[in-house]
Each structure stands twice: as structure tokens, then as C-alpha cells.
Amino acid sequence: MTWKIEKSTTNKVDRFKLTIDEVILPNGDKKTFSYLDFNKGVCILPVTNDGEVLVLKQYRHAFKTWEWELPAGSIDAADDSPLETAKRELEEETGYTAEHWLELGNFYPSPGSTAEEIFLFAAAGLTATEQNLENSEQLDVHKISMQELKTLVQNGEFKHGAGLAAILRYKFATD
């Protein structure tokens, strides 16, 4: 049973698209359903040769706070693969490249209100290069131990959804 779309309108606001669908539900009821349509994205768990993790402390204007996060970004070009984007974002945000990449799958951060899909990766064999931030990115790169990362997560200080998903998938992939 599927939802039948009677009418759909989409409005672009900055980097987001707001879609409003008038649908007929499988039971025959009519409903208006809206959601945000984002570009697909990536999130990377970078692990150093010493087993430390590169994490970001990044200013997030929506909350007016500095947040702990993993490197992440959107897949801007239709012909960019998630892996190509992950490699670019890792280097831009942290100033590191990685020799080894582990795909950790994908997930939908909020399927009730967005069409966003994020691809997760772990990166190892890191080599320092040069950070190349966008003009709107204000962040600091930190190397912390896995135990420190675990403590940040347990204490509720690490709230980055894609980062939490990457950490969880990495833990399951390496257990």
C-alpha cells in the first residue's frame, strides 16, 4: 500500500528544499505532508595510527553553541561519490588525508521530516596536509583517545547525530 500524491510543491530556501505533498493515504484519508529535502551527505570517523580520533569543536549557529562533531559535509555534485566527498571533507575540515577507508553504511537521520541520507566512513592511515575551511566554517581540530570520545558520548556532550551513527557502526564493525 502506497501513498498517492495528488499535488506536490517544492520551494527552495538557501540550501534546503521544502516539499509539501497533498496525499491520499492507503485508508483513503487525505493529508498534507511536508519535509525538507537535503543533499545527501557524509560523515567520517578519522582514526590516527596511535588509535586516537580527530574530532571537531565547531560553532553551530542554529544552537549558538560550540559542538563536538566528526568531519562531515554534503555531496554537492551529482557525479560525486560518497567516498570522493568523504575524502574531500576530511582534508578540508581536518587538514588530513587517509590511506585506508572503511565504508560503514548509510542512514536516514530524521525520516519523519527530512529526505536526508548520510553515508558513514572510518578513515585510517592519516597524513597531515593543509586544512581548507569554507568561509562559514569556524572549528578547531582535536585529537582525543577513544576513551575520551566515549566519555563525551556518555556525558551527553557529543550530540552530533551523524557522528554518533558513525561511532556506533564503527564499534559494531570492529567488535
C-alpha positions in Angstrom: 0.0 0.0 0.0 1.4 3.3 -1.0 0.5 7.0 -0.5 -0.9 8.6 -3.7 0.4 12.1 -4.3 -2.3 14.3 -5.6 -0.3 17.5 -5.7 3.4 18.3 -4.8 5.0 21.7 -4.5 8.7 22.4 -3.7 10.2 25.7 -2.6 13.9 26.3 -2.4 15.2 28.2 0.6 19.0 28.7 0.6 20.5 25.1 0.6 17.2 23.4 1.5 14.1 22.4 -0.4 10.7 22.3 1.4 8.4 19.9 -0.3 4.7 19.9 0.5 2.7 16.9 -0.8 -1.1 16.5 -0.7 -1.6 12.8 -0.4 -4.3 10.2 -0.2 -3.4 7.6 2.5 -3.9 3.8 1.9 -7.1 4.1 4.0 -8.5 6.9 1.7 -7.9 9.8 4.1 -6.3 13.0 2.7 -3.3 14.5 4.4 -0.8 17.2 3.8 2.7 16.0 4.4 5.8 18.3 4.3 9.5 17.5 4.6 12.9 19.1 4.0 14.9 17.8 1.1 18.7 18.0 1.6 21.6 16.9 -0.5 23.0 13.6 0.6 25.9 13.8 3.0 28.9 12.0 4.5 30.4 11.7 8.0 33.9 10.4 8.7 35.4 8.8 11.9 39.2 9.6 11.4 41.4 7.3 13.4 45.1 8.1 13.8 47.9 5.5 13.8 48.0 5.8 17.6 44.3 4.9 17.9 43.2 8.5 18.6 40.3 10.1 16.9 40.2 13.5 15.1 37.1 15.4 16.4 35.9 18.9 15.7 34.7 21.6 18.1 32.6 23.6 15.7 30.3 26.6 16.1 26.7 25.8 15.1 24.7 28.9 14.6 21.3 27.2 14.9 22.1 26.5 18.6 24.5 29.4 19.1 27.0 27.0 20.7 30.2 25.1 20.0 29.5 21.4 19.4 31.7 18.3 19.3 31.4 16.7 15.9 33.1 14.4 13.4 34.1 15.8 10.0 31.1 15.8 7.7 29.6 17.5 4.6 27.2 17.4 1.8 27.5 15.7 -1.6 27.2 18.8 -3.7 27.8 17.5 -7.3 25.5 14.8 -8.8 28.5 12.9 -10.1 30.5 12.9 -6.8 30.5 9.6 -5.0 30.1 9.5 -1.2 33.7 8.3 -0.9 35.1 11.1 -3.0 33.1 13.6 -0.9 34.3 12.0 2.3 37.9 12.3 1.2 37.4 16.0 0.3 35.6 16.8 3.5 38.2 15.1 5.7 41.0 17.1 4.1 39.1 20.4 4.0 38.0 20.2 7.7 40.9 18.5 9.4 43.9 19.0 7.2 44.4 15.3 6.9 44.2 12.7 4.1 43.7 9.0 4.7 45.2 5.9 3.1 42.5 3.4 4.2 38.8 3.8 4.1 36.1 1.6 5.6 32.5 2.1 4.5 30.1 1.9 7.4 26.9 2.1 5.5 24.3 4.8 5.4 21.3 6.0 7.5 18.4 8.5 7.5 18.8 11.0 10.4 15.2 12.0 10.6 13.0 10.1 8.1 9.8 11.6 9.5 10.7 15.2 8.5 13.6 15.1 6.0 14.7 13.1 2.9 18.4 13.4 4.1 20.7 10.3 3.7 24.2 10.2 5.2 27.0 7.8 4.2 29.4 6.8 7.0 33.1 6.1 6.8 36.0 5.3 9.0 39.4 6.6 7.8 42.9 5.4 8.9 46.5 5.8 7.8 46.2 9.6 8.3 48.7 12.1 6.8 48.8 15.8 7.7 48.3 18.2 4.8 46.6 21.5 4.9 43.2 22.5 6.3 41.0 24.4 3.8 37.8 25.6 5.5 34.8 27.3 3.9 34.3 30.9 5.0 31.3 29.9 7.1 33.2 27.1 9.0 34.6 28.0 12.4 36.1 24.9 14.0 39.0 23.5 15.9 40.5 20.1 15.3 41.3 17.9 18.4 43.0 14.5 18.7 41.4 12.6 21.6 41.5 9.0 22.7 38.7 6.6 22.0 38.0 6.6 25.8 37.7 10.4 25.8 35.3 10.2 22.9 33.3 7.5 24.8 33.2 9.8 27.8 31.9 12.7 25.7 29.2 10.5 24.3 28.2 9.1 27.7 28.1 12.5 29.3 25.9 13.8 26.5 28.5 16.4 25.4 28.8 14.8 21.9 25.4 15.3 20.3 26.3 15.1 16.5 23.8 12.6 15.1 25.8 11.5 12.1 28.9 11.3 14.3 27.1 9.1 16.8 25.9 6.8 14.0 29.5 6.6 12.6 30.9 5.7 16.1 28.2 3.0 16.6 28.7 1.5 13.2 32.5 1.5 13.7 32.2 -0.2 17.0 30.0 -2.9 15.5 32.3 -3.3 12.5 35.4 -3.7 14.7 34.0 -5.8 17.5 
